[in-house]
Amino acid sequence: MASTESLKVKLFCDGADFASIMALYADPRIKGFTTNPTLMRKAGIPDYEAFARRVLRAIPDRPVSLEVFADDPDGMEQQALALASWGRNVNVKIPVTNENGEFMGDLIHRLSSAGVTVNVTAILTVEQVQRVAEALDPSAPAIVSVFAGRIADTGVDPVPVMIEALKILRSRPRVELLWASPREVLNIFQADRAGCHIITVPPDILQKLNLVGKNLTAYSRETVRMFHNDARAAAYRIETRTLAAAQ
């Protein structure tokens, strides 16, 4: 039976709702936090810096990944250095390429060599992992975020990709592999079995951790009860006739 107690993969919360972040910060199972401009925009956050600094004030003792959003290397570098200056626990998310598909290897190397803990994001291929590994300073801590959920969305099993990524990253012992964009609780256990160091999970999936180990027979009855109660609450009716009348 599955159990969260046996998990070796570190759980990070991925989101931009401050109340949810604070609730999960109280959970010792959550070892770090990630966010991005898209999540912030969906959450209706009007000021990127104000929100990020608020999170960092509230969470000084666990890693927090904040992302640049410039599209040129110089702009990314300036933003990355600014983000890194906001807190010692900041991991700076750098996209593996810009919008034109240009690999950000030189920038990744400069930041990594300068002592910035980078989280290289939006990776979907083994080839990208290889190039990022080569760009990273071997002595620097870093995170490599492979978007396993998006890989799965295309009909490709992401687990072999993650296993191959781990092999590549053996040459960078201070680098952690992160399973990004999970779609369900099962992905946490897949990431753990594959050997990933981190999985970043949105709050709605983290809430389902309470279901881990649940008796499936009992869960079946609860599901039937839900259907019955919802139909009754909606006052649904199906006109029926007796068998004799139907004949």
Backbone as CSV, one residue per row, in Angstrom:
resi,resn,N_x,N_y,N_z,CA_x,CA_y,CA_z,C_x,C_y,C_z
1,MET,0.847,-1.192,0.000,0.000,0.000,0.000,0.884,1.244,0.000
2,ALA,0.524,2.228,-0.811,1.307,3.447,-0.911,1.280,4.214,0.406
3,SER,2.402,4.890,0.693,2.502,5.690,1.911,3.431,6.854,1.651
4,THR,3.048,8.047,2.130,3.912,9.210,1.959,5.136,9.131,2.865
5,GLU,5.073,8.320,3.904,6.184,8.228,4.849,7.433,7.639,4.211
6,SER,7.255,6.827,3.169,8.397,6.175,2.522,9.006,7.011,1.401
7,LEU,8.415,8.154,1.094,8.884,8.963,-0.020,10.258,9.570,0.262
8,LYS,11.138,9.472,-0.718,12.432,10.145,-0.640,12.432,11.448,-1.442
9,VAL,11.569,11.533,-2.449,11.492,12.744,-3.257,10.972,13.890,-2.395
10,LYS,11.562,15.079,-2.562,11.139,16.237,-1.797,9.933,16.891,-2.460
11,LEU,8.936,17.243,-1.656,7.728,17.876,-2.154,7.874,19.392,-2.077
12,PHE,7.757,20.049,-3.229,7.690,21.508,-3.290,6.268,21.893,-3.681
13,CYS,5.802,23.012,-3.173,4.483,23.539,-3.563,4.663,24.503,-4.723
14,ASP,3.849,24.348,-5.755,3.897,25.207,-6.934,2.614,26.021,-6.997
15,GLY,2.706,27.321,-6.743,1.495,28.123,-6.753,1.778,29.590,-6.539
16,ALA,0.685,30.380,-6.496,0.826,31.823,-6.314,-0.294,32.388,-5.451
17,ASP,-0.994,31.520,-4.725,-2.010,31.987,-3.789,-1.374,32.048,-2.403
18,PHE,-1.283,33.249,-1.846,-0.527,33.427,-0.605,-1.112,32.602,0.535
19,ALA,-2.438,32.559,0.643,-3.058,31.807,1.736,-2.725,30.324,1.627
20,SER,-2.772,29.771,0.407,-2.424,28.361,0.215,-0.954,28.114,0.529
21,ILE,-0.113,29.040,0.111,1.315,28.904,0.383,1.565,28.866,1.889
22,MET,0.903,29.743,2.626,1.089,29.784,4.078,0.566,28.515,4.749
23,ALA,-0.558,28.025,4.263,-1.107,26.789,4.837,-0.154,25.625,4.616
24,LEU,0.443,25.568,3.441,1.363,24.469,3.134,2.731,24.673,3.774
25,TYR,3.090,25.910,4.062,4.332,26.172,4.786,4.275,25.564,6.188
26,ALA,3.059,25.446,6.730,2.891,24.835,8.051,3.015,23.316,8.008
27,ASP,3.032,22.747,6.814,3.132,21.299,6.644,4.603,20.924,6.503
28,PRO,5.170,20.184,7.450,6.598,19.855,7.383,6.971,18.992,6.186
29,ARG,5.990,18.389,5.515,6.292,17.589,4.332,6.707,18.456,3.151
30,ILE,6.317,19.729,3.166,6.612,20.632,2.055,7.974,21.272,2.283
31,LYS,8.923,20.951,1.412,10.313,21.341,1.609,10.727,22.583,0.826
32,GLY,9.855,23.106,-0.026,10.207,24.287,-0.797,9.014,24.772,-1.607
33,PHE,9.209,25.870,-2.329,8.118,26.506,-3.057,8.613,27.000,-4.409
34,THR,7.739,26.927,-5.396,8.034,27.444,-6.728,6.828,28.234,-7.220
35,THR,7.090,29.184,-8.102,6.018,29.935,-8.734,6.520,30.418,-10.083
36,ASN,5.655,31.076,-10.836,6.056,31.629,-12.125,5.093,32.736,-12.527
37,PRO,5.428,33.542,-13.526,4.554,34.660,-13.907,3.154,34.232,-14.331
38,THR,3.026,33.074,-14.957,1.702,32.611,-15.386,0.810,32.330,-14.188
39,LEU,1.362,31.636,-13.175,0.587,31.364,-11.964,0.217,32.659,-11.249
40,MET,1.139,33.607,-11.217,0.858,34.885,-10.561,-0.260,35.635,-11.289
41,ARG,-0.201,35.639,-12.609,-1.237,36.342,-13.385,-2.595,35.698,-13.166
42,LYS,-2.642,34.357,-13.154,-3.908,33.663,-12.916,-4.455,33.965,-11.527
43,ALA,-3.549,34.200,-10.574,-3.971,34.505,-9.206,-4.355,35.973,-9.038
44,GLY,-4.219,36.760,-10.102,-4.605,38.168,-10.044,-3.605,39.052,-9.315
45,ILE,-2.338,38.637,-9.279,-1.322,39.414,-8.575,-0.878,40.585,-9.464
46,PRO,-1.033,41.825,-8.995,-0.705,42.977,-9.840,0.758,43.388,-9.793
47,ASP,1.471,43.024,-8.724,2.846,43.488,-8.529,3.740,42.280,-8.252
48,TYR,4.538,41.909,-9.239,5.390,40.720,-9.137,6.349,40.829,-7.956
49,GLU,7.077,41.942,-7.886,8.095,42.082,-6.849,7.482,42.127,-5.457
50,ALA,6.379,42.857,-5.296,5.764,42.962,-3.975,5.316,41.591,-3.477
51,PHE,4.731,40.800,-4.374,4.278,39.464,-3.976,5.468,38.578,-3.634
52,ALA,6.488,38.606,-4.470,7.665,37.751,-4.247,8.340,38.100,-2.921
53,ARG,8.488,39.380,-2.642,9.130,39.781,-1.391,8.261,39.403,-0.185
54,ARG,6.954,39.467,-0.345,6.062,39.054,0.745,6.243,37.574,1.057
55,VAL,6.331,36.748,0.017,6.549,35.313,0.206,7.889,35.063,0.885
56,LEU,8.921,35.774,0.451,10.258,35.560,1.007,10.333,35.998,2.471
57,ARG,9.597,37.049,2.833,9.567,37.458,4.244,8.898,36.386,5.096
58,ALA,7.860,35.769,4.530,7.106,34.755,5.277,7.832,33.411,5.304
59,ILE,8.665,33.143,4.280,9.350,31.849,4.169,10.851,32.106,4.022
60,PRO,11.556,32.300,5.135,12.986,32.579,5.051,13.864,31.342,5.099
61,ASP,13.264,30.176,5.361,14.069,28.997,5.682,13.864,27.812,4.751
62,ARG,13.182,28.021,3.625,13.040,26.967,2.625,13.251,27.584,1.253
63,PRO,13.739,26.813,0.292,13.992,27.387,-1.032,12.708,27.869,-1.706
64,VAL,12.831,29.006,-2.372,11.721,29.592,-3.125,12.239,29.910,-4.527
65,SER,11.622,29.318,-5.548,12.037,29.560,-6.934,11.206,30.687,-7.532
66,LEU,11.894,31.724,-8.014,11.270,32.863,-8.678,11.831,32.966,-10.086
67,GLU,10.985,33.329,-11.038,11.379,33.227,-12.451,11.591,34.588,-13.100
68,VAL,12.613,34.668,-13.933,12.783,35.842,-14.791,11.731,35.786,-15.891
69,PHE,11.451,36.953,-16.480,10.484,36.941,-17.590,10.941,37.794,-18.769
70,ALA,12.170,38.323,-18.708,12.755,38.930,-19.902,13.008,37.824,-20.926
71,ASP,13.170,38.207,-22.192,13.371,37.195,-23.230,14.759,37.264,-23.859
72,ASP,15.535,38.293,-23.528,16.902,38.396,-24.043,17.884,38.085,-22.925
73,PRO,19.045,37.535,-23.248,20.000,37.128,-22.216,20.399,38.251,-21.258
74,ASP,20.627,39.460,-21.789,21.026,40.568,-20.911,19.913,40.908,-19.927
75,GLY,18.698,40.964,-20.441,17.560,41.263,-19.562,17.354,40.171,-18.531
76,MET,17.495,38.923,-18.965,17.367,37.800,-18.027,18.429,37.884,-16.935
77,GLU,19.647,38.225,-17.345,20.741,38.280,-16.375,20.496,39.369,-15.332
78,GLN,20.071,40.531,-15.781,19.788,41.609,-14.843,18.680,41.225,-13.872
79,GLN,17.617,40.616,-14.409,16.519,40.191,-13.543,16.969,39.090,-12.590
80,ALA,17.775,38.159,-13.067,18.243,37.056,-12.233,19.060,37.562,-11.053
81,LEU,19.954,38.509,-11.315,20.779,39.050,-10.235,19.929,39.818,-9.236
82,ALA,18.905,40.507,-9.728,18.002,41.216,-8.819,17.241,40.225,-7.948
83,LEU,16.692,39.182,-8.564,15.943,38.174,-7.797,16.840,37.517,-6.747
84,ALA,18.056,37.179,-7.125,18.963,36.510,-6.202,19.292,37.385,-4.999
85,SER,19.233,38.702,-5.188,19.567,39.620,-4.099,18.442,39.749,-3.075
86,TRP,17.261,39.229,-3.391,16.116,39.384,-2.494,16.154,38.428,-1.310
87,GLY,16.943,37.369,-1.397,17.005,36.421,-0.283,17.993,35.313,-0.566
88,ARG,18.613,34.803,0.494,19.601,33.728,0.334,18.939,32.421,-0.094
89,ASN,17.631,32.310,0.121,16.922,31.074,-0.225,16.275,31.128,-1.606
90,VAL,16.596,32.154,-2.390,16.003,32.286,-3.728,16.731,31.389,-4.721
91,ASN,15.956,30.587,-5.438,16.439,29.867,-6.620,15.894,30.599,-7.838
92,VAL,16.758,30.966,-8.749,16.340,31.782,-9.888,16.023,30.886,-11.080
93,LYS,14.783,30.962,-11.527,14.347,30.149,-12.661,14.724,30.828,-13.978
94,ILE,15.496,30.112,-14.757,15.932,30.573,-16.078,15.380,29.599,-17.113
95,PRO,14.651,30.070,-18.123,14.159,29.144,-19.152,15.310,28.580,-19.969
96,VAL,15.161,27.337,-20.388,16.234,26.662,-21.119,16.524,27.364,-22.450
97,THR,15.493,27.976,-23.048,15.665,28.770,-24.271,14.843,30.045,-24.133
98,ASN,15.064,30.976,-25.045,14.137,32.103,-25.143,13.028,31.749,-26.132
99,GLU,12.171,32.712,-26.435,11.026,32.428,-27.316,11.452,31.990,-28.711
100,ASN,12.631,32.406,-29.130,13.121,32.038,-30.460,13.814,30.682,-30.479
101,GLY,13.851,30.010,-29.322,14.488,28.702,-29.243,15.990,28.755,-29.059
102,GLU,16.538,29.943,-28.755,17.975,30.097,-28.556,18.357,29.586,-27.165
103,PHE,19.269,28.653,-27.098,19.682,28.036,-25.851,20.379,29.054,-24.951
104,MET,20.009,29.076,-23.680,20.535,30.049,-22.731,21.753,29.513,-21.974
105,GLY,22.552,28.689,-22.634,23.681,28.050,-21.982,24.705,29.017,-21.429
106,ASP,25.077,30.041,-22.202,26.083,30.996,-21.735,25.590,31.720,-20.483
107,LEU,24.335,32.120,-20.490,23.762,32.805,-19.326,23.718,31.875,-18.122
108,ILE,23.288,30.643,-18.337,23.238,29.661,-17.246,24.623,29.484,-16.641
109,HIS,25.639,29.411,-17.505,27.012,29.228,-17.007,27.473,30.444,-16.209
110,ARG,27.200,31.649,-16.722,27.638,32.862,-16.021,26.988,32.966,-14.647
111,LEU,25.682,32.729,-14.586,24.978,32.848,-13.308,25.434,31.770,-12.334
112,SER,25.525,30.554,-12.831,25.941,29.442,-11.991,27.355,29.666,-11.451
113,SER,28.254,30.184,-12.282,29.629,30.452,-11.861,29.712,31.633,-10.899
114,ALA,28.713,32.521,-10.966,28.697,33.701,-10.105,28.063,33.423,-8.746
115,GLY,27.630,32.187,-8.517,27.064,31.846,-7.220,25.560,31.928,-7.133
116,VAL,24.890,32.172,-8.264,23.423,32.185,-8.276,22.920,30.747,-8.382
117,THR,22.030,30.358,-7.492,21.433,29.019,-7.579,20.336,29.066,-8.629
118,VAL,20.615,28.497,-9.790,19.653,28.556,-10.889,18.748,27.327,-10.876
119,ASN,17.535,27.550,-11.319,16.571,26.481,-11.555,16.237,26.577,-13.040
120,VAL,16.856,25.738,-13.847,16.662,25.812,-15.295,15.337,25.133,-15.627
121,THR,14.437,25.895,-16.242,13.051,25.466,-16.356,12.605,25.297,-17.807
122,ALA,11.409,24.714,-17.964,10.784,24.485,-19.278,11.542,23.469,-20.116
123,ILE,12.228,22.536,-19.471,12.969,21.479,-20.181,12.022,20.326,-20.504
124,LEU,12.086,19.828,-21.739,11.236,18.712,-22.134,11.982,17.586,-22.836
125,THR,13.267,17.750,-23.107,13.982,16.705,-23.833,15.282,16.323,-23.120
126,VAL,15.719,15.092,-23.382,16.993,14.616,-22.836,18.147,15.454,-23.376
127,GLU,18.056,15.847,-24.637,19.114,16.658,-25.236,19.267,17.993,-24.497
128,GLN,18.140,18.581,-24.090,18.206,19.830,-23.328,18.879,19.605,-21.977
129,VAL,18.554,18.494,-21.329,19.195,18.171,-20.046,20.700,18.079,-20.224
130,GLN,21.141,17.416,-21.289,22.570,17.263,-21.552,23.242,18.621,-21.720
131,ARG,22.635,19.494,-22.486,23.228,20.806,-22.743,23.259,21.654,-21.468
132,VAL,22.215,21.553,-20.665,22.179,22.306,-19.404,23.264,21.794,-18.454
133,ALA,23.412,20.474,-18.366,24.447,19.892,-17.502,25.824,20.399,-17.900
134,GLU,26.071,20.499,-19.187,27.369,20.976,-19.666,27.573,22.456,-19.355
135,ALA,26.479,23.209,-19.296,26.584,24.650,-19.054,26.759,24.983,-17.582
136,LEU,26.263,24.145,-16.694,26.320,24.431,-15.268,27.736,24.317,-14.720
137,ASP,28.065,25.190,-13.780,29.334,25.087,-13.065,29.294,23.808,-12.232
138,PRO,30.269,22.898,-12.396,30.233,21.616,-11.683,30.198,21.750,-10.163
139,SER,30.687,22.866,-9.643,30.747,23.027,-8.193,29.524,23.738,-7.619
140,ALA,28.603,24.161,-8.476,27.487,24.996,-8.030,26.214,24.176,-7.832
141,PRO,25.461,24.468,-6.769,24.138,23.845,-6.630,23.186,24.401,-7.676
142,ALA,22.280,23.577,-8.154,21.314,24.014,-9.162,20.164,23.015,-9.203
143,ILE,19.109,23.415,-9.890,17.951,22.551,-10.121,17.704,22.484,-11.622
144,VAL,17.412,21.299,-12.100,17.034,21.090,-13.504,15.581,20.618,-13.510
145,SER,14.700,21.470,-14.032,13.266,21.187,-14.006,12.797,20.644,-15.348
146,VAL,12.447,19.361,-15.346,11.924,18.709,-16.551,10.411,18.632,-16.421
147,PHE,9.701,19.144,-17.416,8.243,19.229,-17.353,7.616,17.891,-17.755
148,ALA,7.690,16.950,-16.821,7.213,15.594,-17.089,5.740,15.568,-17.457
149,GLY,4.949,16.421,-16.808,3.520,16.448,-17.116,3.239,16.852,-18.548
150,ARG,3.975,17.812,-19.046,3.787,18.233,-20.435,4.283,17.163,-21.405
151,ILE,5.334,16.461,-21.027,5.778,15.331,-21.853,4.651,14.304,-21.945
152,ALA,4.034,13.982,-20.796,2.939,13.003,-20.769,1.733,13.488,-21.572
153,ASP,1.510,14.805,-21.585,0.386,15.353,-22.346,0.490,15.037,-23.832
154,THR,1.702,14.783,-24.314,1.898,14.481,-25.738,1.801,12.986,-26.031
155,GLY,1.509,12.189,-24.996,1.394,10.748,-25.176,2.687,9.996,-24.959
156,VAL,3.710,10.679,-24.463,5.015,10.054,-24.211,5.174,9.798,-22.719
157,ASP,5.653,8.604,-22.380,5.907,8.262,-20.986,7.107,9.077,-20.489
158,PRO,6.934,9.917,-19.458,8.051,10.746,-19.015,9.066,10.012,-18.139
159,VAL,8.696,8.861,-17.591,9.579,8.193,-16.632,10.935,7.857,-17.252
160,PRO,10.997,7.238,-18.449,12.320,6.980,-19.043,13.128,8.255,-19.278
161,VAL,12.445,9.342,-19.590,13.136,10.621,-19.782,13.788,11.055,-18.475
162,MET,13.055,10.916,-17.363,13.592,11.327,-16.070,14.770,10.431,-15.646
163,ILE,14.649,9.149,-15.923,15.732,8.222,-15.575,16.988,8.558,-16.373
164,GLU,16.830,8.852,-17.650,17.969,9.224,-18.479,18.563,10.554,-18.022
165,ALA,17.695,11.483,-17.610,18.172,12.775,-17.112,19.032,12.592,-15.873
166,LEU,18.619,11.693,-14.994,19.404,11.424,-13.786,20.792,10.884,-14.129
167,LYS,20.862,10.030,-15.140,22.163,9.500,-15.570,23.076,10.632,-16.044
168,ILE,22.501,11.536,-16.807,23.281,12.664,-17.318,23.794,13.534,-16.182
169,LEU,22.955,13.749,-15.184,23.287,14.674,-14.097,24.243,14.076,-13.058
170,ARG,24.628,12.832,-13.241,25.618,12.243,-12.330,26.931,13.023,-12.361
171,SER,27.184,13.682,-13.476,28.422,14.471,-13.594,28.313,15.792,-12.845
172,ARG,27.125,16.082,-12.337,26.891,17.313,-11.587,26.251,16.940,-10.252
173,PRO,27.053,16.459,-9.294,26.494,15.916,-8.048,25.728,16.919,-7.197
174,ARG,25.909,18.213,-7.438,25.194,19.212,-6.649,23.904,19.680,-7.330
175,VAL,23.579,19.056,-8.452,22.375,19.411,-9.195,21.243,18.450,-8.837
176,GLU,20.053,19.003,-8.618,18.877,18.190,-8.314,17.921,18.185,-9.507
177,LEU,17.372,17.010,-9.789,16.391,16.869,-10.858,14.990,17.064,-10.291
178,LEU,14.229,17.948,-10.916,12.874,18.266,-10.470,11.852,17.801,-11.501
179,TRP,10.859,17.037,-11.037,9.715,16.625,-11.867,8.705,17.759,-11.801
180,ALA,8.480,18.432,-12.919,7.563,19.575,-12.962,6.257,19.220,-13.654
181,SER,5.250,20.014,-13.412,3.909,19.931,-14.004,3.235,18.576,-13.800
182,PRO,3.163,18.087,-12.561,2.445,16.825,-12.330,0.959,16.998,-12.582
183,ARG,0.310,15.896,-12.907,-1.122,15.926,-13.207,-1.960,15.210,-12.151
184,GLU,-1.332,14.362,-11.321,-2.074,13.575,-10.336,-1.117,13.098,-9.253
185,VAL,-1.699,12.608,-8.141,-0.895,12.136,-7.023,0.048,11.015,-7.454
186,LEU,-0.399,10.169,-8.349,0.437,9.064,-8.826,1.800,9.554,-9.299
187,ASN,1.853,10.754,-9.899,3.117,11.276,-10.406,4.148,11.455,-9.289
188,ILE,3.691,11.718,-8.065,4.621,11.847,-6.943,5.349,10.531,-6.719
189,PHE,4.615,9.438,-6.775,5.223,8.120,-6.555,6.067,7.705,-7.758
190,GLN,5.659,8.117,-8.960,6.479,7.840,-10.141,7.811,8.590,-10.054
191,ALA,7.743,9.843,-9.645,8.965,10.640,-9.501,9.878,10.037,-8.448
192,ASP,9.289,9.545,-7.367,10.067,8.938,-6.287,10.755,7.662,-6.764
193,ARG,9.994,6.806,-7.450,10.575,5.540,-7.936,11.653,5.791,-8.983
194,ALA,11.486,6.848,-9.782,12.478,7.150,-10.812,13.771,7.678,-10.212
195,GLY,13.693,8.198,-8.981,14.883,8.728,-8.326,15.005,10.237,-8.375
196,CYS,13.936,10.929,-8.799,13.978,12.393,-8.833,14.201,12.947,-7.425
197,HIS,14.905,14.050,-7.362,15.179,14.661,-6.062,13.993,15.484,-5.552
198,ILE,13.262,16.114,-6.489,12.187,17.049,-6.140,11.017,16.832,-7.091
199,ILE,9.807,17.044,-6.588,8.643,17.212,-7.453,7.891,18.428,-6.955
200,THR,7.552,19.328,-7.853,6.806,20.521,-7.468,5.342,20.317,-7.834
201,VAL,4.453,20.521,-6.835,3.068,20.064,-6.931,2.107,21.206,-6.576
202,PRO,1.069,21.428,-7.381,0.106,22.477,-7.034,-0.722,22.090,-5.810
203,PRO,-1.283,23.081,-5.117,-2.024,22.797,-3.883,-3.174,21.822,-4.055
204,ASP,-3.885,21.858,-5.205,-5.035,20.970,-5.360,-4.621,19.502,-5.374
205,ILE,-3.424,19.201,-5.876,-2.937,17.819,-5.839,-2.374,17.489,-4.455
206,LEU,-1.687,18.435,-3.834,-1.163,18.204,-2.496,-2.280,17.875,-1.506
207,GLN,-3.444,18.486,-1.699,-4.575,18.211,-0.811,-5.015,16.749,-0.901
208,LYS,-4.753,16.126,-2.036,-5.161,14.729,-2.220,-4.213,13.742,-1.544
209,LEU,-3.129,14.239,-0.970,-2.216,13.330,-0.273,-2.912,12.614,0.874
210,ASN,-3.976,13.234,1.402,-4.721,12.579,2.479,-5.430,11.309,2.008
211,LEU,-5.547,11.135,0.683,-6.176,9.931,0.140,-5.197,8.768,0.015
212,VAL,-3.906,9.054,0.145,-2.903,7.996,-0.026,-3.104,6.924,1.043
213,GLY,-3.227,5.670,0.585,-3.440,4.550,1.488,-4.896,4.297,1.833
214,LYS,-5.812,5.078,1.270,-7.231,4.928,1.576,-7.747,3.579,1.087
215,ASN,-8.637,2.969,1.860,-9.257,1.709,1.482,-10.131,1.921,0.245
216,LEU,-9.846,1.193,-0.830,-10.545,1.431,-2.092,-11.985,0.949,-2.063
217,THR,-12.272,-0.087,-1.266,-13.661,-0.537,-1.144,-14.504,0.547,-0.479
218,ALA,-13.965,1.143,0.575,-14.672,2.242,1.240,-14.809,3.434,0.302
219,TYR,-13.762,3.688,-0.485,-13.794,4.814,-1.424,-14.855,4.590,-2.493
220,SER,-15.039,3.332,-2.902,-16.079,2.999,-3.869,-17.464,3.337,-3.320
221,ARG,-17.717,2.944,-2.064,-19.017,3.239,-1.441,-19.231,4.745,-1.324
222,GLU,-18.182,5.482,-0.988,-18.313,6.938,-0.881,-18.652,7.555,-2.237
223,THR,-18.096,6.978,-3.295,-18.373,7.488,-4.636,-19.828,7.251,-5.009
224,VAL,-20.327,6.051,-4.719,-21.742,5.743,-4.987,-22.642,6.673,-4.185
225,ARG,-22.276,6.895,-2.918,-23.069,7.782,-2.061,-23.090,9.201,-2.617
226,MET,-21.958,9.644,-3.168,-21.900,10.977,-3.764,-22.876,11.101,-4.928
227,PHE,-22.891,10.087,-5.835,-23.824,10.122,-6.959,-25.265,10.189,-6.467
228,HIS,-25.584,9.338,-5.497,-26.951,9.271,-4.980,-27.359,10.595,-4.340
229,ASN,-26.501,11.139,-3.495,-26.837,12.376,-2.795,-26.973,13.553,-3.742
230,ASP,-26.113,13.616,-4.757,-26.184,14.723,-5.705,-27.455,14.643,-6.550
231,ALA,-27.833,13.436,-6.955,-29.074,13.291,-7.727,-30.279,13.686,-6.891
232,ARG,-30.288,13.288,-5.620,-31.398,13.641,-4.734,-31.434,15.139,-4.465
233,ALA,-30.255,15.755,-4.244,-30.208,17.190,-3.979,-30.687,17.994,-5.188
234,ALA,-30.458,17.467,-6.384,-30.896,18.151,-7.598,-32.350,17.855,-7.951
235,ALA,-32.981,16.954,-7.176,-34.374,16.557,-7.411,-34.570,15.980,-8.809
236,TYR,-33.600,15.219,-9.273,-33.734,14.586,-10.577,-34.767,13.473,-10.512
237,ARG,-35.457,13.267,-11.647,-36.460,12.202,-11.723,-36.325,11.481,-13.059
238,ILE,-36.630,10.209,-13.055,-36.734,9.406,-14.276,-38.103,8.747,-14.248
239,GLU,-38.937,9.045,-15.212,-40.274,8.449,-15.256,-40.130,6.952,-15.552
240,THR,-40.735,6.130,-14.713,-40.647,4.673,-14.882,-42.038,4.089,-14.952
241,ARG,-42.121,2.899,-15.534,-43.376,2.126,-15.570,-43.079,0.730,-15.075
242,THR,-44.079,0.087,-14.549,-43.889,-1.303,-14.110,-43.678,-2.181,-15.333
243,LEU,-43.066,-3.339,-15.113,-42.781,-4.255,-16.221,-44.058,-4.681,-16.914
244,ALA,-45.122,-4.936,-16.139,-46.386,-5.375,-16.719,-46.975,-4.308,-17.611
245,ALA,-46.902,-3.069,-17.169,-47.439,-1.953,-17.963,-46.644,-1.771,-19.230
246,ALA,-45.348,-1.996,-19.151,-44.506,-1.832,-20.333,-44.822,-2.874,-21.390
247,GLN,-45.248,-4.092,-20.919,-45.555,-5.145,-21.879,-46.944,-4.949,-22.461
